[in-house]
Amino acid sequence: MKTNKSKSDSDYVYITLRLDPVRNAALTTAARRSARSKRKEAELRLSLHLDNHEIIPTEELRSFSK
């Protein structure tokens, strides 16, 4: 049986990221609609994305950053 161990704050790593105005507005809207903070909304969405998607090849990243 799997138990849900509560993680302490020291179990986490904090990062800083840059968002363009369009994605910042989308994150703000999503956070308001879900009644979560922007930090929690970003954490949840990033976790879900990483859990459900494979690594993006470098070639695709080059075209995204243009």
C-alpha positions as CSV (number, residue, x, y, z in Angstrom):
1,M,0.0,0.0,0.0
2,K,1.3,3.4,-1.0
3,T,1.2,6.1,1.7
4,N,1.1,9.8,1.0
5,K,4.1,11.2,2.8
6,S,3.8,14.9,3.4
7,K,6.7,16.8,2.0
8,S,8.4,19.5,3.9
9,D,9.4,22.8,2.4
10,S,13.0,21.6,2.3
11,D,12.1,18.7,-0.1
12,Y,11.3,21.3,-2.8
13,V,13.6,23.2,-5.2
14,Y,12.6,26.7,-6.1
15,I,13.1,28.1,-9.6
16,T,12.7,31.5,-11.3
17,L,11.3,31.7,-14.8
18,R,10.4,34.3,-17.3
19,L,7.0,34.5,-18.9
20,D,5.8,36.7,-21.8
21,P,2.8,38.9,-21.1
22,V,0.4,36.6,-22.9
23,R,1.3,33.5,-20.9
24,N,1.5,35.5,-17.7
25,A,-2.1,36.7,-18.3
26,A,-3.2,33.1,-19.1
27,L,-1.5,31.8,-15.9
28,T,-3.2,34.6,-13.9
29,T,-6.6,33.8,-15.3
30,A,-6.1,30.0,-14.7
31,A,-5.0,30.7,-11.1
32,R,-8.1,32.9,-10.4
33,R,-10.5,30.3,-11.9
34,S,-9.0,27.5,-9.9
35,A,-8.7,29.6,-6.7
36,R,-5.0,28.7,-6.5
37,S,-2.1,31.1,-6.3
38,K,-0.1,31.7,-9.5
39,R,2.8,29.8,-7.9
40,K,0.6,26.8,-7.2
41,E,-1.0,26.9,-10.6
42,A,2.4,27.1,-12.3
43,E,3.7,24.2,-10.1
44,L,0.7,22.0,-10.9
45,R,0.8,22.7,-14.6
46,L,4.5,22.1,-14.9
47,S,4.3,18.9,-13.0
48,L,1.4,17.6,-15.1
49,H,3.2,18.5,-18.3
50,L,6.4,16.8,-17.3
51,D,4.5,13.7,-16.1
52,N,2.6,13.5,-19.4
53,H,5.1,14.5,-22.1
54,E,8.4,13.3,-23.3
55,I,11.6,15.3,-23.6
56,I,11.4,17.9,-26.4
57,P,14.2,17.4,-28.9
58,T,16.7,20.3,-29.2
59,E,15.7,21.0,-32.8
60,E,12.2,21.8,-31.7
61,L,13.5,24.1,-28.9
62,R,15.5,26.1,-31.4
63,S,12.4,26.8,-33.5
64,F,10.4,27.7,-30.4
65,S,12.9,30.3,-29.1
66,K,12.9,32.3,-32.4
